[in-house]
Amino acid sequence: MPPLRVRSQPHHGNIMVVDDNPANLRLLEDLLRRHGYEVRSFPRGRLALAAADQEPPDLILLDINMPEMSGYEVCERLKASERLSEIPVIFISALSALEDKVKGFRTGGVDYISKPFQFEEVLARVETHLKLPRAQRAERDLLERTLGGIVGTLWGLIQLTSPKLALRSGAIRDIVLWITKRMEIRDDPWQYELAATLCLAGCIALPEEVFERAYRGQDLSPDEDRMFRAHPDRGAHLLSDIPRLEVVAEMIRGQQRPEPEAGVTEPSRQGAHMLHLALELDRRIYRGVTVSCALAELESMGQFDAHMLHALRSYSPTRGMFEVVRLPIRELRAGMVLEKDVLSNGGNLILKQETILTETWIERLENFATALGAQKLVDVRIPRLHGSKSPTPIHNASGTGI
């Protein structure tokens, strides 16, 4: 029978074959390459592990009985590696006893093919286990994009409703990122960052002046105090029904009372403690207390995690130098901060003071300016880097909002 011609088509996947039998290696290499797969083959597990670490394959066909290192041990080492643990491993072995197959699955294998193997079976199982991770990745990517859209919409709502909330949320996020980096928290660090970003989302329901006084620690009426203390539950409720954000919601819910509760996971507990500390530190900084004095006060209270406090010893909030300028709308850029409320000629509020401009808000201003038939100037704050040329200061420009 004449050999099959190799198809001139893109590779369907990168497969690694590990078997100490040269004849089996050649058979599998030939079969897989003729069906459009890229193949790397190795006679020893040690060589395969080194090659996989350099360039991880999409799937591994792994013999069990080999010199130096058995297939079971190779699989265990793969699964112990953070970088390689997701690679599907199909055992292909002459061992056909039930206990051998069970051991293969327990060490991390996803399938088991007995020798002598049939080409059709090998191809079918390879194709199946290549498609599964791809489908899972596609589903995960879609979910992450969906989550990103939901969070982006919620963040935009916070920014539009209360720019002060957005600024304080950004400061809390910076503190939490500082803690996670210095404590080397690697398990889902995005959850802590997201919880910090949205921890004040429940304050959307508060009048701005109430939030301002509450955050500064000023006197509140009993009703105002009750409203402010309820914001974590409101914020958690916004997220609790969104898939994959359950832990984030629990972090936000526990930010004022991070004591352990029944059913609360360790990441939720740790995140709540982190938010509690970040919030109390930022509230003091917002009142004008220095970081060192604020940390000393928090440490003396005995309520906060010692490791987190230690991580903040070198913390310094971002302190940019800002210049207030008056610019035409066409020169506005995302990231600039409104110095004043922007009003229409009729006195209607378009955007609030302290709004951090995004492309959407700039487009909103452009639309209002176009509708009114005139180009207007807007007062904004922009960062000035040390040593840079100062932009045109506001007292050298003229004009008002829209």
C-alpha positions in Angstrom: 0.0 0.0 0.0 1.5 3.3 -1.0 2.2 5.8 1.9 -0.3 8.6 2.4 0.7 12.0 1.3 1.3 14.6 4.0 -1.4 17.3 3.8 -0.2 20.8 3.1 -2.3 22.4 5.8 -1.8 24.3 9.1 -1.0 22.1 12.1 -4.0 21.1 14.1 -1.9 21.0 17.3 1.5 20.4 18.9 1.7 16.9 20.3 4.5 15.4 22.3 5.0 11.6 22.2 7.0 9.9 25.0 7.8 6.2 24.6 11.1 4.2 25.0 10.1 2.0 22.1 11.5 3.5 18.8 9.0 1.5 16.7 6.1 3.0 18.6 7.5 6.5 18.4 7.9 6.2 14.6 4.3 4.8 14.2 2.7 7.5 16.2 4.9 10.3 14.6 3.9 9.1 11.1 0.2 8.8 12.0 -0.1 12.2 13.6 2.0 14.1 11.1 -0.1 12.7 8.2 -3.2 14.1 9.9 -1.8 17.6 10.2 -0.3 17.5 13.7 3.1 18.9 14.7 4.9 16.1 16.6 7.9 16.0 19.0 9.0 12.6 20.3 11.2 11.6 23.1 12.4 8.2 24.4 12.8 9.3 28.1 10.6 11.2 30.5 13.4 13.5 31.7 14.0 14.7 28.1 10.3 15.3 27.5 9.9 17.3 30.7 12.8 19.6 29.8 11.4 20.1 26.3 7.9 20.7 27.6 9.2 23.4 29.9 10.9 25.1 27.0 7.9 24.9 24.7 4.7 23.4 26.2 2.8 21.1 23.8 -1.0 21.1 23.4 -1.2 17.4 24.4 1.1 14.5 25.5 0.9 10.8 24.6 2.7 9.1 27.4 4.0 5.5 27.8 4.1 4.2 31.4 6.9 1.6 31.5 10.1 3.5 30.7 13.7 3.5 32.1 14.8 6.2 34.6 11.3 7.7 35.1 7.9 6.0 34.7 5.0 7.7 32.9 3.2 8.1 36.2 6.1 10.1 37.6 6.3 12.2 34.4 2.6 13.0 34.7 2.9 13.9 38.4 5.7 16.3 37.7 3.7 17.9 34.9 0.7 18.4 37.2 2.9 19.9 39.9 4.1 22.6 37.5 2.0 25.7 37.4 3.1 26.3 33.8 2.4 22.7 32.5 -0.4 21.4 34.7 -3.1 22.2 32.2 -1.6 20.1 29.4 -3.9 17.0 28.8 -2.0 13.7 29.2 -3.2 10.5 27.5 -1.5 7.4 28.7 -0.7 4.8 26.0 0.5 1.6 27.5 0.5 -2.2 27.3 -0.5 -2.3 31.0 -4.2 -3.0 30.8 -5.2 -4.0 34.3 -7.8 -1.9 36.0 -5.5 -0.8 38.8 -3.0 0.6 36.1 -5.7 2.6 34.5 -7.0 3.9 37.8 -3.5 5.0 38.8 -3.1 6.8 35.5 -6.2 8.8 36.1 -5.2 9.5 39.7 -1.8 10.9 38.6 -3.6 13.4 36.3 -4.2 11.6 33.0 -7.3 12.5 31.1 -7.5 9.2 29.1 -5.9 5.8 28.6 -5.2 3.9 25.4 -4.2 0.2 25.6 -1.5 -1.3 23.4 -1.6 -2.6 20.8 -3.5 0.6 19.7 -5.7 1.2 16.8 -4.9 4.3 14.7 -8.5 5.4 14.5 -8.8 5.2 18.3 -5.7 7.3 18.9 -6.8 9.9 16.4 -10.3 10.1 17.9 -9.0 10.5 21.5 -6.4 13.0 20.5 -8.9 15.1 18.6 -11.4 15.0 21.5 -8.9 16.1 24.1 -7.5 18.9 22.0 -11.0 20.3 21.3 -12.0 20.3 25.0 -9.4 22.8 26.2 -10.0 25.0 23.2 -13.7 25.0 23.9 -13.0 25.8 27.6 -10.6 28.6 26.7 -13.2 30.1 24.3 -15.9 29.9 27.0 -13.5 31.4 29.5 -12.5 34.2 27.2 -16.2 35.0 26.4 -17.0 35.1 30.1 -14.0 37.3 30.9 -15.0 39.7 28.1 -18.6 39.7 29.5 -17.4 40.3 33.0 -15.1 43.1 31.7 -18.1 44.8 30.1 -20.3 44.5 33.2 -17.6 45.9 35.4 -16.7 48.6 33.0 -20.4 49.7 32.8 -20.6 49.7 36.6 -17.4 51.7 36.9 -18.7 54.2 34.4 -21.9 54.5 36.4 -19.9 55.2 39.6 -17.8 57.8 37.8 -20.8 59.6 36.3 -22.8 59.5 39.5 -20.0 60.6 41.8 -16.5 61.4 40.6 -15.4 61.6 44.3 -16.4 58.0 44.7 -14.3 57.1 41.7 -11.3 59.0 43.0 -11.5 57.3 46.4 -12.0 53.9 44.8 -8.9 54.5 42.8 -6.9 55.3 45.9 -8.2 52.2 47.7 -7.3 50.1 44.7 -3.7 51.4 44.8 -3.4 50.5 48.5 -4.7 47.0 47.9 -2.4 46.4 44.9 0.5 47.5 47.1 -0.4 45.0 49.7 -1.0 42.1 47.3 2.3 42.7 45.5 4.4 42.9 48.7 2.6 39.9 50.3 3.2 38.0 47.0 -0.5 37.0 46.8 -0.7 35.0 43.5 -4.0 33.2 43.9 -6.5 35.2 41.8 -5.1 38.6 42.6 -7.6 40.1 40.2 -10.3 39.4 42.8 -8.7 41.7 45.4 -8.1 44.5 42.8 -11.7 44.3 41.6 -13.1 44.3 45.1 -11.1 47.4 45.9 -12.2 49.1 42.7 -15.9 48.5 43.4 -15.9 48.5 47.2 -17.7 51.9 47.3 -20.3 51.0 44.6 -23.0 50.8 47.3 -22.4 54.5 48.0 -24.0 55.4 44.7 -27.3 55.5 46.7 -26.0 58.1 49.2 -26.3 61.9 48.7 -22.8 63.1 47.9 -22.6 65.4 50.9 -23.4 62.5 53.2 -20.7 60.3 51.7 -18.2 63.2 52.0 -18.9 63.7 55.7 -19.0 60.0 56.4 -15.8 59.3 54.7 -14.1 62.1 56.5 -15.4 60.8 59.8 -17.5 63.8 60.5 -20.8 63.8 62.5 -23.7 62.1 60.9 -27.4 61.8 62.0 -28.5 58.3 63.0 -30.3 57.9 59.6 -27.2 59.0 57.7 -25.0 56.7 59.7 -27.3 53.8 59.0 -27.3 54.6 55.3 -23.5 54.7 55.1 -23.1 51.5 57.1 -25.4 49.7 54.7 -23.4 50.5 51.6 -21.3 47.2 51.7 -24.4 45.1 51.5 -25.8 47.2 48.7 -22.5 46.9 46.8 -22.3 43.1 47.3 -25.9 42.7 46.2 -24.9 44.4 42.8 -22.3 41.7 42.2 -23.7 38.6 44.0 -25.6 37.2 41.0 -22.8 37.7 38.5 -20.9 34.4 37.8 -17.3 34.3 39.1 -17.8 37.4 41.2 -19.3 35.7 44.3 -16.0 35.9 46.2 -15.6 39.6 45.2 -19.1 40.2 46.5 -18.3 38.6 49.9 -15.1 40.7 50.2 -17.1 43.9 49.6 -19.8 42.7 52.0 -17.3 42.1 54.8 -15.3 45.3 54.5 -16.7 46.9 57.6 -16.9 43.7 59.7 -14.2 41.3 58.4 -14.5 38.9 61.4 -14.9 35.3 60.3 -18.4 34.1 59.5 -19.8 30.7 58.8 -19.5 29.8 55.2 -17.0 32.5 54.2 -14.0 31.3 52.3 -10.5 32.2 53.1 -10.0 34.5 50.1 -13.2 36.3 51.0 -12.0 36.7 54.6 -8.6 37.9 53.6 -10.0 40.3 51.0 -12.4 41.8 53.5 -9.5 42.4 55.9 -7.5 44.0 53.1 -10.4 46.3 52.2 -11.0 47.3 55.8 -7.4 48.3 56.2 -7.2 50.1 52.8 -10.4 52.0 53.5 -9.4 53.2 57.0 -5.9 54.2 55.7 -7.4 56.1 52.8 -10.0 57.9 55.0 -7.1 59.2 57.2 -5.0 60.2 54.2 -8.1 62.0 52.8 -8.4 64.0 56.0 -4.8 65.1 55.7 -3.1 62.7 58.0 0.4 61.5 56.9 0.8 57.9 55.9 3.2 57.1 58.8 0.9 58.7 61.4 -2.1 56.9 59.9 -0.4 53.5 59.9 0.8 54.1 63.5 -2.7 54.8 64.6 -4.1 51.8 62.8 -1.4 49.5 64.3 -2.2 50.7 67.8 -5.9 49.8 67.4 -5.0 46.1 67.2 -7.8 45.4 64.7 -5.8 44.9 61.5 -3.7 42.1 60.0 0.0 42.5 61.1 1.3 41.2 57.8 -0.8 43.7 55.8 0.3 46.6 58.0 3.9 45.5 57.5 3.4 45.5 53.7 2.3 49.1 53.9 5.3 50.4 55.8 6.9 51.7 52.6 3.6 52.8 51.0 3.5 56.2 49.5 0.3 57.4 47.7 0.7 58.7 44.2 1.1 62.4 44.5 1.0 63.9 41.0 1.5 67.7 40.5 -1.5 69.1 38.7 -2.0 72.2 36.6 -5.5 73.6 36.1 -5.9 74.6 32.4 -8.8 75.7 30.2 -8.9 73.7 27.0 -11.1 73.5 23.9 -13.1 70.2 23.9 -11.2 69.0 20.9 -8.0 69.0 23.0 -9.4 67.1 25.9 -7.9 63.7 26.5 -9.0 60.7 28.6 -7.6 60.8 32.1 -8.0 64.6 32.6 -10.1 65.6 35.6 -12.9 68.2 35.5 -12.1 71.1 37.8 -15.7 72.4 37.7 -19.2 71.2 36.9 -19.9 71.5 33.2 -23.2 73.1 32.6 -25.3 73.8 29.5 -26.3 77.3 28.6 -29.6 76.6 30.3 -27.8 75.6 33.5 -28.4 71.9 33.2 -25.6 69.7 34.6 -23.7 67.8 31.9 -20.8 66.4 33.8 -19.8 66.8 37.5 -16.7 68.4 39.0 -14.0 65.7 39.6 -15.2 63.5 36.7 -12.2 61.6 35.2 -12.7 62.1 31.5 -13.1 59.1 29.3 -13.6 58.9 25.5 -17.4 58.5 26.2 -17.5 61.7 28.4 -15.5 63.7 25.9 -17.9 62.6 23.1 -20.8 63.7 25.4 -19.2 67.2 25.7 -18.6 67.3 21.9 -22.2 66.4 21.2 -23.5 69.2 23.5 -21.1 71.7 22.0 -22.2 70.8 18.5 -25.9 71.0 19.4 -25.3 74.5 20.8 -23.4 75.5 17.7 -20.3 76.9 19.4 -16.8 75.7 20.4 -16.4 76.0 24.2 -13.6 75.8 26.8 -13.5 73.4 29.7 -11.5 73.7 33.0 -9.5 70.5 33.7 -6.7 69.3 35.8 -3.8 67.6 34.1 -0.7 66.0 35.7 2.5 67.9 35.4 5.6 65.8 35.6 8.6 67.2 37.5 10.8 69.2 35.2 8.3 69.3 32.4 7.1 72.5 30.7 4.0 73.9 32.4 0.9 73.9 30.3 -1.0 77.1 29.7 -2.4 78.1 33.2 -6.0 78.9 33.6 -5.4 82.6 34.3 -4.0 83.0 30.8 -7.1 81.7 29.1 -10.7 82.9 29.0 -14.1 81.5 28.6 -16.5 79.3 30.5 -18.1 75.9 30.3 -20.6 74.9 27.6 
